[in-house]
Amino acid sequence: MSKDFTFAIKSICFDEDYRPADNTRITTNFANLARGTSRQENLRNTLRMIDNRFNSLAHWDNPKGDRYTVGLDIISVEMSIDGASSGNALPLIEILKTSIFDRKANERIDGIVGNNFSSYVRDYDFSVLLLEHTRNQPGFSTPENFGDLHGKLFKCFVNSSTYKDHFKKPPVICLSVSSSKTYLRTENQHPVLGVEYQQDEYSLTDEYFKKMGMTVRYFMPPNSAAPLAFYFSGDLLGDYTNLELISTISTMDTFQKIYRPEIYNANSAAGKSYQPSLKHQDYSLTRIVYDREERSQLAIEQGKFVEENFIKPYQAILEQWSANYPL
């Protein structure tokens, strides 16, 4: 049954001239930055923040702090079912691919694919399915087999020849820590990833990514205000070079300062025991315009879109495929 699913990859450069395509997921965080009157200033400031953060972490042989520039490409993954034409392909996920330009060596270095993670099916799971399931429940619970289909679709893509033809290493996704969990600082420290934290229990997002074949570790990089959640398969510390890891940290630490300044642009850093809060008041704003409320509303709209255009029309095929695909 897995042969019935085929994937196609499209790539567009995320730079100060970036304009979201008409069919892009407008809940994608970087698409949110690229609209409105502040569009180009938003993009220019964001990219400058990423470069500055990268150079502050890659400080060796870099006396002026300007040796490196980070390049970003938005990777859009489309999936076709049962030989459907490309015009009927479903936009499945969008991720980011980093690259690094070393001015001193005059060479371009591959970064990490993944970083930001946007998914239509995840919008459906969290903004439609879970919302309906918990609406009249006295306590919190998840629907039966919650996240199974999404996890299998993601693993199918990562294991596909399409993925392997384009990317050399497995993806790393870097997200915000959960505001419902407590994180405890450990004695483990990595020169680039920083101090490792451990949580008291896995969050719903952690469990969701586990079904995608990814485990999680939490690190607070040097001069960060809070830990980041790194989702990966394999060995996070052994499979990627320091420069690859820095490309992810600099990109996602910057985005999180914009998206969640209460946590990642706080004026005091996380302590030994840390519980993130979006109600925290002691933080600084970046000069970048971002509409968080609009994004939440659009996630519901796009979750309903995938329900009508993917889940319902292909329900029988999806159930049969999912039942035979190992999680």
C-alpha positions as CSV (number, residue, x, y, z in Angstrom):
1,M,0.0,0.0,0.0
2,S,2.9,2.4,0.7
3,K,3.6,2.5,-3.1
4,D,0.3,4.3,-3.5
5,F,1.8,7.3,-1.9
6,T,4.3,9.4,-3.8
7,F,6.0,12.5,-2.7
8,A,7.3,15.6,-4.5
9,I,9.5,18.4,-3.0
10,K,9.5,22.0,-3.9
11,S,12.0,24.6,-2.6
12,I,11.9,28.4,-2.4
13,C,14.5,30.7,-0.9
14,F,13.6,32.4,2.3
15,D,15.3,35.8,2.0
16,E,14.2,39.5,2.2
17,D,12.5,39.2,-1.2
18,Y,10.4,36.1,-0.1
19,R,6.7,36.2,-0.9
20,P,4.5,33.3,0.1
21,A,3.1,31.4,-2.9
22,D,-0.6,31.5,-3.4
23,N,-1.0,27.9,-2.2
24,T,1.4,28.1,0.8
25,R,0.2,27.2,4.3
26,I,-0.4,30.7,5.6
27,T,-0.2,29.5,9.1
28,T,3.4,28.8,8.5
29,N,5.3,31.1,10.8
30,F,7.7,32.4,8.1
31,A,4.8,33.1,5.8
32,N,3.2,35.2,8.6
33,L,6.3,37.3,8.7
34,A,6.2,38.0,5.0
35,R,2.9,39.8,4.7
36,G,1.7,43.3,5.4
37,T,3.4,46.7,5.3
38,S,6.3,45.5,7.4
39,R,7.1,42.6,5.1
40,Q,10.6,43.4,3.9
41,E,11.7,45.0,7.1
42,N,10.5,41.9,9.0
43,L,12.4,39.6,6.8
44,R,15.6,41.7,6.8
45,N,15.6,42.0,10.6
46,T,14.9,38.3,11.1
47,L,17.7,37.2,8.8
48,R,20.1,39.7,10.5
49,M,19.2,38.3,13.9
50,I,19.9,34.7,12.6
51,D,23.3,35.7,11.3
52,N,24.2,37.5,14.5
53,R,23.2,34.6,16.6
54,F,25.1,32.1,14.4
55,N,28.3,34.1,14.6
56,S,28.0,34.5,18.4
57,L,27.9,30.8,18.8
58,A,30.5,30.0,16.1
59,H,33.0,32.4,17.6
60,W,36.2,30.5,17.1
61,D,38.4,31.9,14.3
62,N,35.8,34.6,13.9
63,P,37.2,37.7,15.6
64,K,34.8,40.2,14.0
65,G,31.7,38.0,14.4
66,D,30.9,38.2,10.7
67,R,32.4,35.1,9.2
68,Y,29.2,33.2,8.5
69,T,25.9,33.8,6.8
70,V,22.9,31.4,7.1
71,G,20.8,30.6,4.0
72,L,17.3,29.3,4.4
73,D,15.1,27.3,2.0
74,I,11.5,26.5,2.6
75,I,10.9,22.9,1.6
76,S,7.3,22.1,0.7
77,V,6.4,18.4,0.5
78,E,3.4,17.3,-1.5
79,M,1.8,13.9,-1.5
80,S,-0.2,12.2,-4.2
81,I,-2.4,9.2,-3.6
82,D,-2.8,6.3,-6.0
83,G,-1.2,8.0,-9.0
84,A,-3.2,11.2,-8.8
85,S,-1.9,14.0,-11.0
86,S,0.4,16.6,-9.4
87,G,-2.5,19.1,-9.7
88,N,-4.4,17.0,-7.1
89,A,-1.4,16.6,-4.7
90,L,-1.9,17.5,-1.1
91,P,0.5,19.9,0.5
92,L,1.6,17.7,3.3
93,I,4.3,19.5,5.3
94,E,6.7,22.5,5.2
95,I,10.1,22.5,6.8
96,L,13.3,24.6,6.5
97,K,16.7,23.6,5.2
98,T,19.6,25.6,6.4
99,S,22.9,26.2,4.7
100,I,26.0,28.1,5.9
101,F,28.2,30.3,3.8
102,D,31.8,30.6,5.3
103,R,33.2,33.9,4.0
104,K,36.7,33.1,5.2
105,A,36.9,29.8,3.3
106,N,34.6,31.0,0.5
107,E,32.5,27.8,0.7
108,R,28.9,26.8,1.3
109,I,28.2,24.1,3.9
110,D,25.1,22.0,4.2
111,G,23.1,22.6,7.3
112,I,20.1,20.7,8.7
113,V,16.8,20.0,7.2
114,G,13.7,20.2,9.5
115,N,14.0,23.1,12.0
116,N,10.5,24.7,11.7
117,F,7.7,22.2,11.2
118,S,4.3,22.9,9.7
119,S,1.8,20.2,8.8
120,Y,-1.7,20.2,7.4
121,V,-2.6,16.9,9.1
122,R,-1.2,18.1,12.4
123,D,-3.5,21.2,12.1
124,Y,-6.4,18.8,11.6
125,D,-5.3,16.6,14.6
126,F,-4.9,19.4,17.1
127,S,-7.3,22.1,15.8
128,V,-10.2,20.0,14.7
129,L,-10.1,16.4,15.9
130,L,-8.7,17.1,19.4
131,L,-10.9,20.2,19.8
132,E,-14.0,18.2,19.0
133,H,-13.0,15.3,21.3
134,T,-12.4,17.5,24.4
135,R,-15.3,19.9,23.9
136,N,-17.6,18.2,26.4
137,Q,-15.2,16.1,28.3
138,P,-14.8,16.6,32.1
139,G,-11.0,15.9,31.9
140,F,-8.4,15.9,29.2
141,S,-7.9,12.9,27.0
142,T,-7.0,12.3,23.4
143,P,-9.0,10.5,20.7
144,E,-8.2,6.8,20.0
145,N,-5.0,6.4,17.9
146,F,-4.4,10.1,18.0
147,G,-1.4,11.0,15.8
148,D,-1.0,7.5,14.3
149,L,-1.8,8.5,10.7
150,H,0.3,11.6,10.8
151,G,3.3,9.7,12.3
152,K,3.1,7.1,9.7
153,L,2.8,9.6,6.8
154,F,5.9,11.4,8.2
155,K,7.9,8.2,8.5
156,C,6.8,7.2,5.0
157,F,8.2,10.4,3.7
158,V,11.5,10.4,5.6
159,N,12.1,6.7,4.5
160,S,11.1,7.5,0.8
161,S,13.6,7.7,-2.1
162,T,12.4,11.3,-2.6
163,Y,13.7,12.3,0.8
164,K,17.0,10.4,0.5
165,D,17.6,11.8,-3.0
166,H,17.4,15.4,-1.6
167,F,18.9,15.2,1.9
168,K,21.9,13.4,3.4
169,K,20.8,13.2,7.0
170,P,17.6,12.7,9.0
171,P,15.6,15.8,10.0
172,V,15.9,17.7,13.2
173,I,12.8,19.7,14.3
174,C,13.4,22.4,16.9
175,L,10.3,23.8,18.8
176,S,9.4,25.7,21.9
177,V,9.2,23.8,25.2
178,S,5.7,23.2,26.6
179,S,4.2,25.7,29.0
180,S,2.4,22.9,30.8
181,K,5.6,21.0,31.9
182,T,8.5,21.6,34.3
183,Y,12.0,21.3,33.1
184,L,15.0,20.5,35.4
185,R,18.6,21.5,34.6
186,T,21.1,18.7,34.5
187,E,24.9,18.6,34.8
188,N,25.3,17.7,31.1
189,Q,26.6,20.5,29.0
190,H,27.4,20.5,25.2
191,P,29.7,23.2,23.8
192,V,27.1,24.3,21.2
193,L,23.7,23.0,22.4
194,G,24.4,24.2,25.9
195,V,23.0,22.9,29.2
196,E,20.6,20.0,29.0
197,Y,17.3,20.0,30.8
198,Q,14.9,17.1,31.5
199,Q,11.2,17.3,31.8
200,D,9.0,15.8,34.6
201,E,6.8,14.1,32.0
202,Y,6.4,14.1,28.2
203,S,4.1,16.7,26.7
204,L,1.4,15.9,24.1
205,T,3.7,17.3,21.4
206,D,6.5,15.0,22.6
207,E,4.2,12.0,22.4
208,Y,3.0,13.2,18.9
209,F,6.6,13.4,17.6
210,K,7.4,10.0,19.1
211,K,4.8,8.6,16.7
212,M,6.8,10.3,13.9
213,G,9.8,8.2,14.9
214,M,11.5,11.1,16.8
215,T,12.8,11.3,20.3
216,V,13.3,14.6,22.2
217,R,16.1,16.3,24.2
218,Y,16.0,19.8,25.7
219,F,19.0,22.1,25.6
220,M,19.5,25.8,26.5
221,P,22.2,27.1,24.2
222,P,24.7,29.7,25.5
223,N,23.1,33.1,26.0
224,S,19.5,31.8,25.5
225,A,16.7,32.6,27.9
226,A,15.0,29.1,27.8
227,P,15.6,25.6,26.6
228,L,14.6,24.5,23.1
229,A,13.0,21.1,22.3
230,F,15.0,19.2,19.7
231,Y,13.2,16.3,18.0
232,F,15.4,13.8,16.1
233,S,16.1,10.2,15.2
234,G,19.5,8.7,15.7
235,D,22.1,10.6,17.7
236,L,21.6,14.4,18.0
237,L,25.1,15.0,19.5
238,G,27.0,12.5,17.3
239,D,25.3,12.7,13.8
240,Y,25.6,16.5,13.2
241,T,28.5,18.8,13.2
242,N,28.8,21.9,15.5
243,L,28.1,24.2,12.5
244,E,25.0,22.2,11.5
245,L,23.7,22.4,15.0
246,I,24.4,26.1,15.2
247,S,22.5,26.7,12.0
248,T,19.4,25.2,13.7
249,I,19.9,26.9,17.0
250,S,20.4,30.4,15.4
251,T,17.4,30.0,13.1
252,M,14.9,28.6,15.7
253,D,16.1,30.7,18.6
254,T,15.5,33.7,16.5
255,F,12.0,32.6,15.4
256,Q,11.1,31.7,19.0
257,K,12.1,35.2,20.2
258,I,9.6,36.5,17.6
259,Y,6.8,33.9,18.2
260,R,7.1,33.5,22.0
261,P,9.0,36.5,23.4
262,E,7.5,35.8,26.9
263,I,9.7,32.6,27.0
264,Y,12.6,33.1,24.6
265,N,13.1,36.9,24.9
266,A,12.6,37.0,28.6
267,N,14.9,39.4,30.5
268,S,16.0,36.6,32.9
269,A,17.2,33.1,31.9
270,A,15.6,29.9,33.0
271,G,16.7,28.6,36.3
272,K,17.5,25.2,37.7
273,S,13.7,24.3,37.8
274,Y,11.8,26.0,34.9
275,Q,8.2,26.1,33.9
276,P,7.6,28.3,30.7
277,S,4.7,30.6,30.7
278,L,3.1,32.8,28.0
279,K,1.8,35.0,30.8
280,H,5.3,36.0,31.9
281,Q,5.5,39.8,31.7
282,D,9.3,40.5,32.1
283,Y,10.4,40.2,28.5
284,S,11.4,42.3,25.5
285,L,9.8,42.6,22.1
286,T,11.7,42.3,18.9
287,R,11.2,44.9,16.1
288,I,9.4,42.3,14.1
289,V,5.6,42.2,13.5
290,Y,4.0,38.8,14.1
291,D,0.3,38.1,14.5
292,R,0.0,35.1,16.9
293,E,-3.7,35.3,17.3
294,E,-4.3,35.2,13.5
295,R,-2.1,32.1,13.2
296,S,-4.3,30.3,15.8
297,Q,-7.4,31.1,13.9
298,L,-5.9,30.0,10.6
299,A,-4.8,26.7,12.0
300,I,-8.5,25.8,12.6
301,E,-9.4,26.9,9.1
302,Q,-6.6,24.8,7.5
303,G,-7.4,21.9,9.8
304,K,-10.9,21.9,8.4
305,F,-9.5,22.2,4.9
306,V,-7.5,19.0,5.3
307,E,-10.5,17.2,6.8
308,E,-12.7,18.0,3.7
309,N,-10.0,17.6,1.1
310,F,-7.9,14.7,2.4
311,I,-9.3,12.9,5.5
312,K,-12.9,12.4,4.3
313,P,-12.3,11.7,0.6
314,Y,-9.5,9.2,1.2
315,Q,-10.7,7.7,4.5
316,A,-11.0,4.1,3.3
317,I,-7.5,4.2,1.6
318,L,-5.9,5.9,4.6
319,E,-7.4,3.4,7.1
320,Q,-6.3,0.5,5.1
321,W,-2.8,1.9,4.5
322,S,-2.4,2.9,8.2
323,A,-3.5,-0.5,9.4
324,N,-0.7,-2.1,7.4
325,Y,2.1,0.4,8.0
326,P,4.2,-0.1,11.1
327,L,4.2,2.8,13.5
